[in-house]
Amino acid sequence: MRLKICHKTRYAFDTPVLYGLQQLRKTPKSTHQQNVLSWSTSIEGGKQEVSFEDHHNNHTDLISFDRDATSLTVTSEGEVELSDNHGVLGPHIGPAPLWLYEQPTVRTKPGPGTRALARASEGEGLERLHSLLAVIREQIVYEIGSSDPDWSAEEAVTEGRGVCQDHTHIFLTCARELGFPARYVSGYLMLDDRIAQEAMHAWAEAYVDGLGWVGFDVSNGISPDTRYVRVATGLDYAEAAPVTGTRFGGTGENLTVSIEVAQQ
Protein backbone atom coordinates (compact mmCIF):
# COMPACT_ATOMS: atom_id res chain seq x y z
CA MET A 1 0.00 0.00 0.00
CA ARG A 2 1.18 3.52 -0.81
CA LEU A 3 0.19 6.44 1.43
CA LYS A 4 0.40 10.17 0.79
CA ILE A 5 0.88 12.30 3.89
CA CYS A 6 0.74 16.04 4.56
CA HIS A 7 1.41 17.32 8.09
CA LYS A 8 1.17 21.06 8.76
CA THR A 9 1.93 22.70 12.11
CA ARG A 10 1.32 26.44 12.56
CA TYR A 11 2.14 28.62 15.55
CA ALA A 12 0.72 32.16 15.75
CA PHE A 13 1.64 34.64 18.49
CA ASP A 14 0.21 37.89 19.81
CA THR A 15 3.71 39.30 20.35
CA PRO A 16 6.92 38.72 18.33
CA VAL A 17 9.30 35.87 19.12
CA LEU A 18 12.70 37.21 20.13
CA TYR A 19 14.48 33.87 19.88
CA GLY A 20 13.39 30.26 19.61
CA LEU A 21 14.49 26.76 18.64
CA GLN A 22 12.35 23.75 17.77
CA GLN A 23 13.25 20.10 17.28
CA LEU A 24 11.13 18.35 14.66
CA ARG A 25 10.61 14.59 14.51
CA LYS A 26 8.29 14.46 11.52
CA THR A 27 10.41 12.60 8.96
CA PRO A 28 9.90 8.82 8.56
CA LYS A 29 12.84 6.56 7.71
CA SER A 30 12.87 3.54 5.42
CA THR A 31 12.79 0.12 7.08
CA HIS A 32 12.05 -3.37 5.74
CA GLN A 33 8.38 -2.57 6.50
CA GLN A 34 8.18 0.90 4.93
CA ASN A 35 9.90 2.55 1.98
CA VAL A 36 9.98 6.35 1.99
CA LEU A 37 9.55 7.28 -1.67
CA SER A 38 9.68 11.04 -1.13
CA TRP A 39 9.66 13.45 1.80
CA SER A 40 10.18 17.18 2.20
CA THR A 41 9.79 19.82 4.90
CA SER A 42 9.20 23.53 4.26
CA ILE A 43 9.39 26.30 6.86
CA GLU A 44 7.79 29.75 6.92
CA GLY A 45 8.83 32.15 9.67
CA GLY A 46 12.03 30.28 10.45
CA LYS A 47 14.88 28.27 8.98
CA GLN A 48 16.53 24.89 9.36
CA GLU A 49 19.78 25.00 11.33
CA VAL A 50 20.88 21.35 11.21
CA SER A 51 19.58 17.80 10.76
CA PHE A 52 20.83 14.83 12.77
CA GLU A 53 19.93 11.40 14.11
CA ASP A 54 19.29 11.32 17.85
CA HIS A 55 20.17 8.47 20.23
CA HIS A 56 16.94 6.66 19.31
CA ASN A 57 17.93 6.81 15.63
CA ASN A 58 15.20 9.36 14.86
CA HIS A 59 15.68 11.85 12.04
CA THR A 60 15.60 15.21 13.81
CA ASP A 61 15.53 18.72 12.32
CA LEU A 62 16.59 21.68 14.46
CA ILE A 63 14.94 24.90 13.29
CA SER A 64 15.09 28.48 14.53
CA PHE A 65 12.46 31.24 14.47
CA ASP A 66 13.06 34.34 12.39
CA ARG A 67 13.68 37.27 14.71
CA ASP A 68 10.43 39.07 15.61
CA ALA A 69 8.38 36.39 13.87
CA THR A 70 4.70 36.34 14.80
CA SER A 71 4.04 32.97 13.18
CA LEU A 72 5.85 29.76 12.26
CA THR A 73 4.50 27.21 9.80
CA VAL A 74 6.16 23.83 9.20
CA THR A 75 4.80 21.61 6.44
CA SER A 76 6.06 18.05 5.99
CA GLU A 77 4.78 15.90 3.16
CA GLY A 78 5.64 12.87 1.10
CA GLU A 79 4.79 9.33 0.03
CA VAL A 80 5.54 6.06 1.79
CA GLU A 81 5.08 2.52 0.50
CA LEU A 82 4.15 -0.09 3.13
CA SER A 83 4.37 -3.87 3.34
CA ASP A 84 2.69 -6.05 5.96
CA ASN A 85 5.07 -7.85 8.32
CA HIS A 86 2.43 -8.53 10.99
CA GLY A 87 3.90 -5.82 13.19
CA VAL A 88 7.39 -7.35 13.30
CA LEU A 89 10.06 -4.71 12.76
CA GLY A 90 13.04 -6.99 13.39
CA PRO A 91 16.47 -6.64 15.05
CA HIS A 92 17.49 -3.73 17.24
CA ILE A 93 19.29 -0.97 15.30
CA GLY A 94 20.70 2.29 16.62
CA PRO A 95 23.18 3.71 19.13
CA ALA A 96 20.97 3.27 22.22
CA PRO A 97 21.57 -0.09 23.98
CA LEU A 98 18.64 -2.46 24.29
CA TRP A 99 18.70 -2.31 28.09
CA LEU A 100 17.86 1.41 27.94
CA TYR A 101 14.32 0.49 26.90
CA GLU A 102 13.79 -1.37 30.16
CA GLN A 103 14.19 1.85 32.17
CA PRO A 104 11.15 3.68 33.61
CA THR A 105 10.48 7.39 33.07
CA VAL A 106 8.29 9.83 34.96
CA ARG A 107 5.38 8.90 32.70
CA THR A 108 6.06 5.15 32.82
CA LYS A 109 6.92 4.55 36.47
CA PRO A 110 5.04 1.44 37.64
CA GLY A 111 2.51 1.57 40.46
CA PRO A 112 -0.23 -0.64 41.92
CA GLY A 113 -2.56 -0.18 38.94
CA THR A 114 -0.08 -0.94 36.18
CA ARG A 115 1.42 -3.84 38.14
CA ALA A 116 -2.05 -5.35 38.48
CA LEU A 117 -2.59 -5.10 34.72
CA ALA A 118 0.78 -6.75 34.07
CA ARG A 119 -0.09 -9.62 36.43
CA ALA A 120 -3.45 -10.09 34.70
CA SER A 121 -1.77 -10.93 31.38
CA GLU A 122 -1.03 -14.56 30.59
CA GLY A 123 1.39 -16.66 28.57
CA GLU A 124 5.04 -16.34 27.62
CA GLY A 125 6.93 -14.18 25.15
CA LEU A 126 4.84 -12.84 22.28
CA GLU A 127 1.67 -14.45 23.64
CA ARG A 128 2.11 -12.57 26.93
CA LEU A 129 2.36 -9.24 25.12
CA HIS A 130 -0.78 -9.86 23.05
CA SER A 131 -2.55 -10.82 26.26
CA LEU A 132 -1.33 -7.59 27.87
CA LEU A 133 -2.70 -5.56 24.95
CA ALA A 134 -6.11 -7.19 25.39
CA VAL A 135 -6.14 -6.63 29.17
CA ILE A 136 -5.30 -2.93 28.85
CA ARG A 137 -7.81 -2.37 26.05
CA GLU A 138 -10.56 -4.03 28.08
CA GLN A 139 -9.95 -2.06 31.27
CA ILE A 140 -8.84 1.38 30.00
CA VAL A 141 -11.56 3.02 27.90
CA TYR A 142 -10.46 4.94 24.80
CA GLU A 143 -12.10 8.34 25.05
CA ILE A 144 -11.03 11.34 22.95
CA GLY A 145 -10.35 14.44 25.03
CA SER A 146 -10.69 12.53 28.29
CA SER A 147 -7.11 12.73 29.53
CA ASP A 148 -4.41 15.24 30.36
CA PRO A 149 -1.32 15.21 28.09
CA ASP A 150 0.89 15.12 31.19
CA TRP A 151 -0.78 12.09 32.75
CA SER A 152 1.47 9.21 33.72
CA ALA A 153 0.52 5.62 32.95
CA GLU A 154 -0.49 5.09 36.57
CA GLU A 155 -2.75 8.16 36.52
CA ALA A 156 -4.48 6.93 33.37
CA VAL A 157 -5.06 3.52 34.97
CA THR A 158 -6.54 5.19 38.05
CA GLU A 159 -8.91 7.20 35.83
CA GLY A 160 -9.75 4.16 33.71
CA ARG A 161 -9.72 6.12 30.47
CA GLY A 162 -7.39 7.81 28.02
CA VAL A 163 -6.25 8.18 24.43
CA CYS A 164 -3.57 6.45 22.34
CA GLN A 165 -0.78 8.23 24.26
CA ASP A 166 -2.12 6.87 27.56
CA HIS A 167 -2.67 3.35 26.19
CA THR A 168 0.91 3.35 24.93
CA HIS A 169 2.40 4.59 28.21
CA ILE A 170 0.46 1.92 30.11
CA PHE A 171 1.66 -0.82 27.75
CA LEU A 172 5.27 0.35 28.06
CA THR A 173 5.07 0.40 31.85
CA CYS A 174 3.58 -3.08 32.06
CA ALA A 175 5.85 -4.62 29.41
CA ARG A 176 8.96 -3.31 31.17
CA GLU A 177 7.59 -4.60 34.48
CA LEU A 178 7.38 -8.03 32.81
CA GLY A 179 11.00 -7.79 31.65
CA PHE A 180 10.50 -6.74 28.02
CA PRO A 181 12.40 -3.77 26.54
CA ALA A 182 9.69 -1.46 25.20
CA ARG A 183 9.52 1.89 23.42
CA TYR A 184 7.02 4.56 22.42
CA VAL A 185 6.30 5.06 18.70
CA SER A 186 4.76 8.13 17.09
CA GLY A 187 3.63 8.01 13.50
CA TYR A 188 0.83 8.30 10.99
CA LEU A 189 -2.23 6.08 10.67
CA MET A 190 -4.58 5.97 7.71
CA LEU A 191 -8.12 6.03 9.09
CA ASP A 192 -10.98 4.20 7.42
CA ASP A 193 -13.57 6.96 7.81
CA ARG A 194 -11.67 10.17 7.04
CA ILE A 195 -8.50 11.67 5.57
CA ALA A 196 -8.12 14.77 7.77
CA GLN A 197 -6.74 14.33 11.30
CA GLU A 198 -5.65 16.61 14.13
CA ALA A 199 -2.78 14.62 15.67
CA MET A 200 -0.27 11.87 15.02
CA HIS A 201 -0.98 8.38 16.31
CA ALA A 202 0.91 6.50 19.04
CA TRP A 203 1.61 2.82 19.66
CA ALA A 204 4.21 0.67 21.39
CA GLU A 205 6.96 -1.71 20.36
CA ALA A 206 8.37 -4.44 22.59
CA TYR A 207 11.47 -6.54 22.01
CA VAL A 208 10.84 -10.28 21.80
CA ASP A 209 13.72 -12.76 21.70
CA GLY A 210 13.89 -14.45 18.31
CA LEU A 211 11.72 -11.83 16.59
CA GLY A 212 13.15 -8.44 17.55
CA TRP A 213 10.90 -5.41 17.85
CA VAL A 214 7.16 -6.06 17.51
CA GLY A 215 4.46 -3.36 17.38
CA PHE A 216 1.31 -3.22 19.53
CA ASP A 217 -1.49 -0.68 19.06
CA VAL A 218 -3.61 -0.95 22.18
CA SER A 219 -6.16 1.65 21.06
CA ASN A 220 -7.07 -0.36 17.96
CA GLY A 221 -6.35 -3.80 19.41
CA ILE A 222 -3.94 -4.88 16.67
CA SER A 223 -0.31 -4.98 15.60
CA PRO A 224 0.56 -2.30 13.01
CA ASP A 225 -0.17 -3.15 9.38
CA THR A 226 0.11 -1.31 6.06
CA ARG A 227 -1.90 1.66 7.36
CA TYR A 228 0.86 2.62 9.82
CA VAL A 229 3.91 4.81 9.13
CA ARG A 230 6.59 4.86 11.86
CA VAL A 231 8.23 8.24 12.41
CA ALA A 232 9.94 8.45 15.82
CA THR A 233 10.59 6.35 18.92
CA GLY A 234 11.59 7.05 22.51
CA LEU A 235 11.22 5.91 26.10
CA ASP A 236 7.92 7.82 26.24
CA TYR A 237 6.04 10.60 24.46
CA ALA A 238 8.55 13.29 25.46
CA GLU A 239 11.30 11.67 23.38
CA ALA A 240 9.16 10.88 20.34
CA ALA A 241 7.01 14.03 20.16
CA PRO A 242 6.79 15.58 16.68
CA VAL A 243 7.73 19.06 17.97
CA THR A 244 9.61 20.15 21.10
CA GLY A 245 11.49 23.34 21.83
CA THR A 246 11.84 26.62 23.66
CA ARG A 247 11.49 30.31 22.90
CA PHE A 248 11.72 33.81 24.34
CA GLY A 249 8.86 36.18 23.65
CA GLY A 250 5.95 35.11 21.51
CA THR A 251 3.17 35.36 24.08
CA GLY A 252 -0.42 34.40 23.32
CA GLU A 253 0.37 31.21 21.40
CA ASN A 254 -2.24 29.70 19.10
CA LEU A 255 -1.36 26.25 17.72
CA THR A 256 -3.13 24.60 14.80
CA VAL A 257 -2.27 21.15 13.43
CA SER A 258 -3.64 19.54 10.29
CA ILE A 259 -2.72 16.07 9.05
CA GLU A 260 -3.94 14.29 5.94
CA VAL A 261 -3.22 10.61 5.30
CA ALA A 262 -4.65 9.03 2.16
CA GLN A 263 -4.07 5.95 0.05
CA GLN A 264 -2.56 6.57 -3.37
C-alpha positions as CSV (number, residue, x, y, z in Angstrom):
1,M,0.0,0.0,0.0
2,R,1.2,3.5,-0.8
3,L,0.2,6.4,1.4
4,K,0.4,10.2,0.8
5,I,0.9,12.3,3.9
6,C,0.7,16.0,4.6
7,H,1.4,17.3,8.1
8,K,1.2,21.1,8.8
9,T,1.9,22.7,12.1
10,R,1.3,26.4,12.6
11,Y,2.1,28.6,15.5
12,A,0.7,32.2,15.8
13,F,1.6,34.6,18.5
14,D,0.2,37.9,19.8
15,T,3.7,39.3,20.4
16,P,6.9,38.7,18.3
17,V,9.3,35.9,19.1
18,L,12.7,37.2,20.1
19,Y,14.5,33.9,19.9
20,G,13.4,30.3,19.6
21,L,14.5,26.8,18.6
22,Q,12.4,23.7,17.8
23,Q,13.2,20.1,17.3
24,L,11.1,18.3,14.7
25,R,10.6,14.6,14.5
26,K,8.3,14.5,11.5
27,T,10.4,12.6,9.0
28,P,9.9,8.8,8.6
29,K,12.8,6.6,7.7
30,S,12.9,3.5,5.4
31,T,12.8,0.1,7.1
32,H,12.0,-3.4,5.7
33,Q,8.4,-2.6,6.5
34,Q,8.2,0.9,4.9
35,N,9.9,2.5,2.0
36,V,10.0,6.3,2.0
37,L,9.6,7.3,-1.7
38,S,9.7,11.0,-1.1
39,W,9.7,13.5,1.8
40,S,10.2,17.2,2.2
41,T,9.8,19.8,4.9
42,S,9.2,23.5,4.3
43,I,9.4,26.3,6.9
44,E,7.8,29.7,6.9
45,G,8.8,32.1,9.7
46,G,12.0,30.3,10.4
47,K,14.9,28.3,9.0
48,Q,16.5,24.9,9.4
49,E,19.8,25.0,11.3
50,V,20.9,21.3,11.2
51,S,19.6,17.8,10.8
52,F,20.8,14.8,12.8
53,E,19.9,11.4,14.1
54,D,19.3,11.3,17.9
55,H,20.2,8.5,20.2
56,H,16.9,6.7,19.3
57,N,17.9,6.8,15.6
58,N,15.2,9.4,14.9
59,H,15.7,11.8,12.0
60,T,15.6,15.2,13.8
61,D,15.5,18.7,12.3
62,L,16.6,21.7,14.5
63,I,14.9,24.9,13.3
64,S,15.1,28.5,14.5
65,F,12.5,31.2,14.5
66,D,13.1,34.3,12.4
67,R,13.7,37.3,14.7
68,D,10.4,39.1,15.6
69,A,8.4,36.4,13.9
70,T,4.7,36.3,14.8
71,S,4.0,33.0,13.2
72,L,5.9,29.8,12.3
73,T,4.5,27.2,9.8
74,V,6.2,23.8,9.2
75,T,4.8,21.6,6.4
76,S,6.1,18.0,6.0
77,E,4.8,15.9,3.2
78,G,5.6,12.9,1.1
79,E,4.8,9.3,0.0
80,V,5.5,6.1,1.8
81,E,5.1,2.5,0.5
82,L,4.1,-0.1,3.1
83,S,4.4,-3.9,3.3
84,D,2.7,-6.0,6.0
85,N,5.1,-7.8,8.3
86,H,2.4,-8.5,11.0
87,G,3.9,-5.8,13.2
88,V,7.4,-7.4,13.3
89,L,10.1,-4.7,12.8
90,G,13.0,-7.0,13.4
91,P,16.5,-6.6,15.1
92,H,17.5,-3.7,17.2
93,I,19.3,-1.0,15.3
94,G,20.7,2.3,16.6
95,P,23.2,3.7,19.1
96,A,21.0,3.3,22.2
97,P,21.6,-0.1,24.0
98,L,18.6,-2.5,24.3
99,W,18.7,-2.3,28.1
100,L,17.9,1.4,27.9
101,Y,14.3,0.5,26.9
102,E,13.8,-1.4,30.2
103,Q,14.2,1.8,32.2
104,P,11.1,3.7,33.6
105,T,10.5,7.4,33.1
106,V,8.3,9.8,35.0
107,R,5.4,8.9,32.7
108,T,6.1,5.1,32.8
109,K,6.9,4.6,36.5
110,P,5.0,1.4,37.6
111,G,2.5,1.6,40.5
112,P,-0.2,-0.6,41.9
113,G,-2.6,-0.2,38.9
114,T,-0.1,-0.9,36.2
115,R,1.4,-3.8,38.1
116,A,-2.1,-5.4,38.5
117,L,-2.6,-5.1,34.7
118,A,0.8,-6.7,34.1
119,R,-0.1,-9.6,36.4
120,A,-3.4,-10.1,34.7
121,S,-1.8,-10.9,31.4
122,E,-1.0,-14.6,30.6
123,G,1.4,-16.7,28.6
124,E,5.0,-16.3,27.6
125,G,6.9,-14.2,25.1
126,L,4.8,-12.8,22.3
127,E,1.7,-14.5,23.6
128,R,2.1,-12.6,26.9
129,L,2.4,-9.2,25.1
130,H,-0.8,-9.9,23.0
131,S,-2.6,-10.8,26.3
132,L,-1.3,-7.6,27.9
133,L,-2.7,-5.6,24.9
134,A,-6.1,-7.2,25.4
135,V,-6.1,-6.6,29.2
136,I,-5.3,-2.9,28.8
137,R,-7.8,-2.4,26.0
138,E,-10.6,-4.0,28.1
139,Q,-9.9,-2.1,31.3
140,I,-8.8,1.4,30.0
141,V,-11.6,3.0,27.9
142,Y,-10.5,4.9,24.8
143,E,-12.1,8.3,25.1
144,I,-11.0,11.3,22.9
145,G,-10.4,14.4,25.0
146,S,-10.7,12.5,28.3
147,S,-7.1,12.7,29.5
148,D,-4.4,15.2,30.4
149,P,-1.3,15.2,28.1
150,D,0.9,15.1,31.2
151,W,-0.8,12.1,32.7
152,S,1.5,9.2,33.7
153,A,0.5,5.6,33.0
154,E,-0.5,5.1,36.6
155,E,-2.7,8.2,36.5
156,A,-4.5,6.9,33.4
157,V,-5.1,3.5,35.0
158,T,-6.5,5.2,38.0
159,E,-8.9,7.2,35.8
160,G,-9.8,4.2,33.7
161,R,-9.7,6.1,30.5
162,G,-7.4,7.8,28.0
163,V,-6.2,8.2,24.4
164,C,-3.6,6.5,22.3
165,Q,-0.8,8.2,24.3
166,D,-2.1,6.9,27.6
167,H,-2.7,3.4,26.2
168,T,0.9,3.4,24.9
169,H,2.4,4.6,28.2
170,I,0.5,1.9,30.1
171,F,1.7,-0.8,27.7
172,L,5.3,0.3,28.1
173,T,5.1,0.4,31.8
174,C,3.6,-3.1,32.1
175,A,5.8,-4.6,29.4
176,R,9.0,-3.3,31.2
177,E,7.6,-4.6,34.5
178,L,7.4,-8.0,32.8
179,G,11.0,-7.8,31.7
180,F,10.5,-6.7,28.0
181,P,12.4,-3.8,26.5
182,A,9.7,-1.5,25.2
183,R,9.5,1.9,23.4
184,Y,7.0,4.6,22.4
185,V,6.3,5.1,18.7
186,S,4.8,8.1,17.1
187,G,3.6,8.0,13.5
188,Y,0.8,8.3,11.0
189,L,-2.2,6.1,10.7
190,M,-4.6,6.0,7.7
191,L,-8.1,6.0,9.1
192,D,-11.0,4.2,7.4
193,D,-13.6,7.0,7.8
194,R,-11.7,10.2,7.0
195,I,-8.5,11.7,5.6
196,A,-8.1,14.8,7.8
197,Q,-6.7,14.3,11.3
198,E,-5.6,16.6,14.1
199,A,-2.8,14.6,15.7
200,M,-0.3,11.9,15.0
201,H,-1.0,8.4,16.3
202,A,0.9,6.5,19.0
203,W,1.6,2.8,19.7
204,A,4.2,0.7,21.4
205,E,7.0,-1.7,20.4
206,A,8.4,-4.4,22.6
207,Y,11.5,-6.5,22.0
208,V,10.8,-10.3,21.8
209,D,13.7,-12.8,21.7
210,G,13.9,-14.5,18.3
211,L,11.7,-11.8,16.6
212,G,13.1,-8.4,17.6
213,W,10.9,-5.4,17.9
214,V,7.2,-6.1,17.5
215,G,4.5,-3.4,17.4
216,F,1.3,-3.2,19.5
217,D,-1.5,-0.7,19.1
218,V,-3.6,-0.9,22.2
219,S,-6.2,1.7,21.1
220,N,-7.1,-0.4,18.0
221,G,-6.4,-3.8,19.4
222,I,-3.9,-4.9,16.7
223,S,-0.3,-5.0,15.6
224,P,0.6,-2.3,13.0
225,D,-0.2,-3.2,9.4
226,T,0.1,-1.3,6.1
227,R,-1.9,1.7,7.4
228,Y,0.9,2.6,9.8
229,V,3.9,4.8,9.1
230,R,6.6,4.9,11.9
231,V,8.2,8.2,12.4
232,A,9.9,8.5,15.8
233,T,10.6,6.4,18.9
234,G,11.6,7.0,22.5
235,L,11.2,5.9,26.1
236,D,7.9,7.8,26.2
237,Y,6.0,10.6,24.5
238,A,8.5,13.3,25.5
239,E,11.3,11.7,23.4
240,A,9.2,10.9,20.3
241,A,7.0,14.0,20.2
242,P,6.8,15.6,16.7
243,V,7.7,19.1,18.0
244,T,9.6,20.1,21.1
245,G,11.5,23.3,21.8
246,T,11.8,26.6,23.7
247,R,11.5,30.3,22.9
248,F,11.7,33.8,24.3
249,G,8.9,36.2,23.6
250,G,5.9,35.1,21.5
251,T,3.2,35.4,24.1
252,G,-0.4,34.4,23.3
253,E,0.4,31.2,21.4
254,N,-2.2,29.7,19.1
255,L,-1.4,26.3,17.7
256,T,-3.1,24.6,14.8
257,V,-2.3,21.2,13.4
258,S,-3.6,19.5,10.3
259,I,-2.7,16.1,9.0
260,E,-3.9,14.3,5.9
261,V,-3.2,10.6,5.3
262,A,-4.6,9.0,2.2
263,Q,-4.1,5.9,0.0
264,Q,-2.6,6.6,-3.4
